[in-house]
């Protein structure tokens, strides 16, 4: 019997997971509903057949669980108070910081590129430039050895 070997989620599936995670984190920030409730709503309202659901769940639950630590790292590299960020910028930066710290299987350049792409799609004009700069500083702080290679 021949088994089909799967190599894990595709980049497109992971990209879609990040998009849903951003939207769910935005909702969490704005409504303060439990992440588990938001996750259930997203699963009910969206087609999850073509995304990395495990990744979506990890990010959606991980960011709120580590919020103080993530915000601390972000605050250290910002040029303004955290409260002055737009909700989308904040959600993207929190996701990026979470990935830098807890998803070492994802290259730092991918995290930065995905954050920039999300900010182009959902953020204000030119927000992607700011997000790029902050994520780059976070990468140097949280993934120093990888960045230096």
Phi, psi and omega in degrees: 000133181260130177259141175277127180268125177260144183256018180093186183293148177281162176303324179294320178295319179293320179299315179294324177298317178296320179299312178296320180297319177299313181297319180292319178294322175301313179298318179300315180298320186278326186256339184063018174292154176299143180302324180296324178291317178297318178300315180299320179295318179296318180295321180289327188263352186229158177276110182262010183289339183242028176231170175270090185298321180300318180294314178306310182297317181299313182292315182297323179273329184288320181298308178299326181292332183246021191304316182295317179295316180297311181297326177298315178295318180296314182302324181295337183249002180277157175255011181206166177295147179307323183295343180272354177284150173288157178302326179290313178303315181298315180297318179295316180293323177295317178299314180299314179298319178299313181296317178303320186275324192241356179233067183292350175286345180261120180301144183301326180295325177294317179299315179296311181300318179294320177297318178296315179299317179295322180290329175294322183282318189248343186272179177288166177305135178067004178298330182299329179293317179293314179301317178302312181297317181290316179296324177297316178296319178296321179299317179295329180279315189263342180229042186309313183297319180292319181295322183289339181291000000 
